[in-house]
């Protein structure tokens, strides 16, 4: 079923390229230009991961360096890559047989406590923000802050308001549980967990429990399944079956309308057997079809659910305090 386009909601390839001083043609990365072309990826979300300040320095400067790299890649590959800024850009890219590239930032640390920076990032083409990484920042606690039990700060609440106003997707992967529920309460728009899995299947702190999964579905959001083995299974050995297990669990719990792909390629040091990069998305697609999922439902998982969220968020801009 090679006509099904893939939207992958999260990768860390930009950070990898920056670290290695390489380029998008470097096939030692999980994602490179040839792999994207050969795998029928319709849209790849590229995250600018800012990481801890103690390691990478000031978050805003690091984020801007990664965004600069992103645009250098686009400028060098205009014949195949097309930046997605609006919902209509996706149809334009696909009509022109180009791969859509979607810019996100992983880590609200990049804002450095200044609300004006969210507007600046939007002008630079950022259309999704993962509010936290694992640690605490000015917005909220990350999931690894186990003791403070803190949710959104006052600044964090203003960030949600501004993102709703701009039409930017709010991403709750990595956020603390208290922060998660604050976002559910405050956001007027659908939210995503761009690269998170089901805690019922794999009891990892980064995964979502049933109540959280149901809350994302009730907000008309979506969850991108992360391919990291430690988030897929409590066993040491993982395969494509484990990816399918998370998809099926979420689909049975809330429906196929709320699950997709969020590979985390180039941000994880290991992958399941049978997965090396985007060229293997079709192994998952074909298995779902063999399990008698309707092609319409597989399309939703592969791309339609993200398209719906993006359309709702961008076409219903505005926020209520």
Buried (B, 14 or more C-beta within 10 A) or exposed (E): EEEBBBBBBBBBBBBBBBEEEBBBEBEEBBBBBEBBBEBBBBBBBBBBBBBBBEEBEEBBEBBBBBBEBBBEBBEEBEEBBBBBBBBEBBEEBBEEEBBBBBBBBBBBBBBBEEEEBBBEBBEBBBBBBBBBBBBBBBBBBBBBBEEEEBBBBEBBBBBBBBBBBBBBBBBBBBBBBBBBBBBBEBBBBBBBBBBBBBBBBBEBEBBBBBEBBBBBBEBBBBBBBBBBBBBBBEEEEBBBEBBBBBBBBBBEBBEBBBBBBBBBBBBBEEBBEBBEBBBBBBBBBBBBBEEEBEBEBBBBBBBBBBBBBBBBBBEEEEBEE
